[in-house]
Amino acid sequence: MVNLGGNARHITTAFAVVRGVIILELLERLFKISEKGTTVRTELIAGLTTFIAMSYIVFVNPNILADAGIPKEAAIASTIWIAALASLVMGVVANYPVALAPGMGLNAFFAYYVCGVLGLHWTVALGAVFFSGILFLILTIGGIRQAIINSVPQNLKYAIGVGIGLFISFIGLKGTGIIISDPATFITLGHVGDPTTLLALFGLLLTGALIALNIQGAILIGIILTTILSMMLGLSPTPSSFGDILSTSLPSLGATFGELDIAGAWNYGIVSIIFTFTVVELFDNMGTLIGLTQKANLIDKDGHIENLDKALTTDAVGTIASSIFGTSTVTSYIESAAGIAAGGKTGLTAVTVAVMFLVSLLFAPLIGLVPAFATSPALILVGAMMMNGIKQVNFEDFTDGFPAFLTIIMMPMTSSIANGFAFGFVSYVFMKTVGNKVKEIHPVMWVVSIAFLINLFMRS
């Protein structure tokens, strides 16, 4: 008798092996994993790490957009869908380990200034986002955005990476409760005896120790262990039923998809709003990309960023798409640094983030079980790692050192990457001019600095 069952199992196993080999070859060809010195496992862990670090946007952004009048359920759906699609395109097209989602700060400007102070309907505000996205695309296709990035002196590029690192750490320190606001000194030491702060400190030291021991996925392990411990101590909610983990129905896009009012935005004559959206997003995303690509070793010795055109085009198209889906401007996320620190070097990291966002449509309640104080230590550690670029900054020449200092310090002090750019660029042009080194100023730097001055005065 022929053992058909045994043969069938062997054939099935053989097909599974062949399928696995084909998949790995496809991933290798698409993302150049071996060439980048990484592995599929590392990229998947990095993607999961980035997702956990930025998953708060699923809850924060809808709350902000709801204040602008956008229906909450649709805001949740639009946030998740645009984050997934934009991250997917960034990974596949640009091969960057960088995830995208609606930007913090830009969503506040959208809700509390455009819709709040100016009183525009959220559909009109979405129209403004659409126009800013079109402008981004024109600037990208025309090579202007690339020219702006390439015009930035190498010294300021290093300073940008350091400044973003401090900004990330500042966000992390606030999230852990280690620092808090103070009416007299603005910032002061928090209540370190608070249980959640103590647990965050535990997560910080634990993750730091794992990194020092070169443990793969150290940041992710630290987040998971801190979350589990917080549940055991009753400091964060635990799932009590299946309904606490799995959503019974997907949030709908119906109320916002395609509801942008392009004519209303045009008729309102919101040049200043579109300008502000454009300037802030342009340099916020630019600074984030410079910092992240430095961390991921995607910048060559001449300071040119690999696949920059594709990354900027993805960002521009993502902004247009975000207005159509019904959310504020999408941008590259500095939390991607957590995944890069976990070993992410290719677009597979971003694709993993995209998949996790889609999964979050089903498991949205589960994301809320990871408390902010569990992910905040990761941001502090990532910021510490990004300080490595400080040794590349030239402080010997004051015309270089002072603009670099302002770039670094103003990002965390004003909670804005774009503001760090503004002070750094304007001071660079000024210092080089008074220092009789005008020839060192790239012509584009003059234009950008003037644009920053205009924007600063318009916002004051």
N, C-alpha and C positions, 0 to 999 in steps of 0.2 A: 504493500500500500504506500502511496505517495503522501507525504505529510504536507498537504496543501496549506494547512494553517501555519505551520512553521515557515514555509516558503513565503507565504504572504507577509508574515511579520518581517522577514529579512528584506523583502522587496520594499515594504513600507519604510523600514529603517534606512535602506539605501537611498530612497527618494528624499527622505528627510535630510540626509547628509548632503546630497547633491543640491537640494534647495538651499540649505544653509550656506554652502560654498558659493552659490550663485549670488545670494543676498550680500555676502561679505565682499565679493568681487564688485558688485554694483556700488556698495557703500564706499569701497576703496577708490573706484573710478570717479565717483561723484564728489567725494569730500577730500581725497588725497590724504587719507588718514596716516598711512605709513610715512609718507613724505613729510608730514607735519610732526612726526615723532610722537604719535599718540596711539590709542587703541579704541575699539568700539566700546568696550566696557567703560573706559575712562570718560569718553564723550557722553555716554548715557548717564553716568553718575554726575558729571558736570551739569548736564541739562536739568536733571532733577534738582540739583543744588540751586541753580539759578531760579528755577520755577518756585521752589519753596521760599527763596529770599524775596521774590517779587510778587508772590501770590496775594499779598495784602491788597494789591490794586483791585482785585476782584470785588472787594468789599468797600474800599475807600472811594474809588472813582464813582461807583453808582450813587453813593451817599452825597457826594459833591454835586453830581449832575442832577440829582433829585432836587437839590436846593435851587437849581436853575429852572425847575419845572418839568424836567424830563421824567416820564414814568419809570419807577424804580425797576420793575421787572425787565423792561426793555433796555435800561441802562446796564443792568447786569449782563444781559445777553450781548449787547454791542461791545462792551468792554472785553468779554471773553473771546468773542469771534474775531475782533480786529487784532487782539494780541496774538491769537493763534495764527491767523493768516499772515500778518506782517512778519512774525518771527519765522514762519515757514519759508517765506520768500527770501528773507535775509539769509537763512541758512543755505537754501538751495542755490540761489543766484549769486550771492556775494561770498559764500562759504565762510561766513563770520560766526564766531561763537557768541553772538550778540542777540539778545531778545528785545522785542519791542512791545510797547503797550502805551495806552494813553498817559501822557506825561503829567507828573505832579507839578504844580505851579501853573502850568498852562490850563489845567482843568479848573483851578481856582480863579485864574484870570477870566476864563470863559463864564463861570457861574456867578462869581461875586462882583465882577466889574462890568463885563459886557451885558450880562442878563440882569445883574443886580443894580449897579450904579446907573448904567445907561438905560436900563429898563427894556432892552430888546428881547423879543421872544426867542426862545431857544432854537427855533428853526432858522431864524435870521442869523443867529450866532454860528450855527452850523454852516450857513452860507459863507460866512467870513472865513471859517476854517477851510472850506473848499477853495476859495480864492487864494488863500495863503499856500495851499498845496499845489495849485496850478503855478503860482509864482516860484515855489521851490523847484518844480519840475523844469520850468523854463531856465532858471538859474543853473540847474544841474546839466541839462542838455547843452546849454551854451558854454559850459565849462567854468562858469563864474564861481560856483561854490567850491569847486576843486582848486581854482586859482586862489581863492581866499585862504583855504587851508594851506596850500603850498607857499603862500606869502608869509605865513607866520614863522618868525625866526625860531631856529631849533631850540634856543634857550627858553623861549616862552612855551614851546611844546612840552619840554620837560617840566616846566613849572605847572602847566595845566594838569599833567598827570598827578603831580604831588598835591595840587589844590583839590582835585577831585577825591584823592585819597583822604585828605583831611575832612572834606565834606561828607564822604561816606562814613567815616569814623564818628563824626559829629552826630549824624543821624542815628547811628548805632548806640552812641552813648545816651542820647535822649530816649531811645526806645527801651534801654535797659533800666532807666531811672537813675543811672549813675550821676548824670547832671540834670538839673531842673532850672526853670526860670526863676529869677529873683528881681524884685522891683528896684533894689539898690544897685546890684552889680550885674544885672541882666542874666547872668549864668552863675550857678553855684553848685556845690556838691549836693547830690541828692541824699535821700534817706537810705544809706547803705544797709541799714538793719531791716528794711522792708523785705518780706519774704520773696517777692518776685525779683527784687534787685539782687538779693543774695543768690537766688537761683540763676539769674543772668550772669553774675560773676562766676558762679560755678561752671556754667556753660562756656564762658570766655576762657577760663583757665584750662578746662578740659580740652576744648578744641585747640587751644594754643599748644598744649602738650602733645596732642595727636599730630599736629602739623610738625612740631619739632622732631617727632619720631618718624616722620615721613610716612604716616599711615594714609593709604589711599582712601579718598572720600572723607577725610577728617572733618570737614565743615558739615557735611551732611550727617555724619554720625553724631556730631555734637548737637545739632539741631534736634535730631530724633530722640536722643537720650535725655536732653533737657526737657523736651515736650512730655515724654513718658514720665519723668520724675515729677513734673509739674502736675500731671494728672493724678499721680499717686499721692501727692501732698494736698490735693484739692485746690490747687491754685489756678487750674484751667479746667474747663468742662470735659467730661468723658462721654463717649457715645453710650446712651442708655438703651437705644433701640436701633433697629435697622433703618428706620426713618431718619435718624440723626446722621446717618452716613450717606445714604443714597437718596437723591431727589426722585420724587414720583413722576415729575414732569419737567421738561426742559423749559427754561425761561424763553419767552418769545421776543423776536425783534420787531414784530408787527407795528408797534406804536412809533418807531423811530426810523426804520429802514426807508431811505429815499425821501424823508420828510424835510430835508434841508430847503430853505427858502433862498435860492440864489438871486432871484429878482429883488426880493426884499433887501438882501445884503447890498446889492448893487445900487439900488435906489436910495438907500440910507446914506450913501457916500461915506462909508466907514474906512477911509484911507488910513487914518491913524490906527484903527484897530487892526486892519490887515498888516500894517507896517509893524506894529508891536508883536502880533502873532509871528510874523516872518522873522524879525530880528531875534526875538527870544528863542524861538525854535531852532533857527539856523545855528546860533552859536551854542545853545545848550546841547544840541545834538552833535555839533562839531567838537565841542570839548569832550563830550562823553566818548565819541568815537576815537579821538586822539588818545585819551587815557586808556581806553580798553584795548585798542590795537597795540599800544605800547606794552601793555601787560601780556598780551597774547603773542608778542614778537611778530607783529604783522607790519612793522615799519622798518624799511631798509636803512643803511648807514647814511643815506642822503636825506632821510626824513620823509620819504615818500611812502604813503600808505597803500598796501596791496589791495587791489579791487575796490578802490575808493569810489570810482564812478558808479559801480553796481550798488554799493552800500547806500550812497546818497540818492540814487534813483529809487531804490526800495523805500527809503524814508519818505521821499516826495510822494510816491504813489500811495504809500500807507496813509499819509495825511489826507489825501483826496478820498481814499476809501473810508477813513474814519468819519468824515463828514457825511458820507452816504449811509454808513451803518448807524450813525446817530450818537457819536461820542466826540469828545474833544481831541485835539491833535495827538497823534501817535508819535512816539520818539524812541530812540535807543535808550535802554535802561542801564543805569550805572550798577544796578544789582547784578548785572551780567558778570561783573568782576568776581562775584562769589563763585560762579561756575568756572571762570577762567582760572581762578586760584585753585580750584579742585582738579585742574588738568585739562579743561576744555580748550581746544585749539582750532576746531573746524566747525563748519556749519551744522554738523550732526548734533552738536550741543543745542543750537537754536531750534532745530527740527524737533528735538526731544522736548524742549520747552513748549513748542506749538502743540505737540500731541498731548502734553499734560494739561494745557489750557482747555483743549477739547474734552478731555476726560473730566475736567473740573465742572463741565456742564452737568454731568451726572452726579459728581461727588462734591458739589459746592459746599454743603454743610460740613464735610470733613476738613476742608481747608481752614475753616474757622477754629478747628481744634488746635492748630499750631499757633501759640500765642506770640505776640510781637517780641516779648523779651527772650524768646527762644531763638529767633532769627537775628536779632540785633547784634549779638556777639560776633556773628559771621561778618557783619559789616565793619565792625571795629577792626577785626583781624585783617580783612581785605584792605582796609585803609592803611594799616600798618605796613602791609606788603608793598603798597603803591608808593610809600615814602622812599623806596630805593632810588627813584629818579632824582632825588634832591642832590645826590653827589655829582650829577651831570650839569647842574645849574651853575652858571658862571656868576659868582657874586663878587669877583675881583674887580670887574668893570662895573661901576655904579650905574652906568646908563643901561646895563643889562640886568644887574642885580635888583635894582629898585622896582622896575616893572614886573620882574619875576616874583618879587616879594608880594606886591599888591595883588597879582594874579592868584597867588597861593592863599593869602590871608582873607581876601574878600569873598571867596567861594563859601567857606563855612560861616563867616561872620554875617553874610547877607542871605545865607541859605539859597544861593543861586549861582550856578555855573556861569550863566550869561553875565552876571554882574562882575565876576572875576575877570572875564574876558574884557569887559568894558574898561575897568580900571587899569588892567594890564596893557591893553592896546593903546589907550589914550596916553598913558604915562610913558610908554615906550617911544611913541612918536615925539612927545614933548622932550624927553630926556636926550634922545639922539639929536634933536634939533639944537637944543641949548649946548650940547656937548660937541658941536661942530662935527657930527657924524651923520649928516643928512643922507649921505650916499648909501648908508646901511639900511635905510628905510625903503622897503619895497613899495612901489606906487599904490598897490592895492591896500596896503596898510593905512595910507592916508584916507582913502575912501571909507574903509571900514571904521576907522577911528571917528571920522566925522559922523557916520551913521550912528555910532554908539552915543556920541554926544547928543545928537538930536533925540534919540530914543530916551536917554536919561532925563532930559529936560521935559519931554512929553509926558513922562511918567511921574514927574515931581509935582 
